């Protein structure tokens, strides 16, 4: 009888280990830009987009949520296809190029001299769980527009978007984060255009 009680936990552990884990789902950042979103005027300037800067948690592929106790945790079986900093970099590059606002938008890896430089710092890119109040995605970033030739700051601004999530899981978080980035993109373009038309 004593041997039976000793073997029982071992058998239960072996049964748990033998069960397959749920597959990991990978999500992409691909916000939709409004149809026909082109700036009215094109500026005869080139812009270099600097590397997106962020804390360590957004430099990996984990998808994070913030609970009511202010704990930031990754979803267990869901992740991004790439790090948020790299995905956001490509989304911004694509949005700036499609806007037609600049003569050319150079990636950070380009060695060509640009007229302007846009630096981006990502502060939040997560799913905020709010208990009975539901949940929302929060994307918050700071941007600095610089005169690359004279090495001076032209303008700075912070952008934040809070998008209600259709649920409290990873897929709902991704949908809301994509919506939040889509909300910021046109505001960023309008701000860039206004800053260059009316420099401080």
ABEGO torsion letter per residue (X at the ends): XAAAAAAAAAAAAAAAAABBBBBBBBBBBBBBBBBGBBBABBBBBBBBBBBBBBBAAAABABBBBBBAAGBBBBBAABBBABBAAAAAAAAAAAAAAAAGABABBBBAABABBBABBBBBBBABBBBBBAEAAEBBBBBBBBBBBBBAAAGBBABBBBBBBBBBBABABAAAAAAAAAAAAAAAAAAAAAAAAAAAABBX
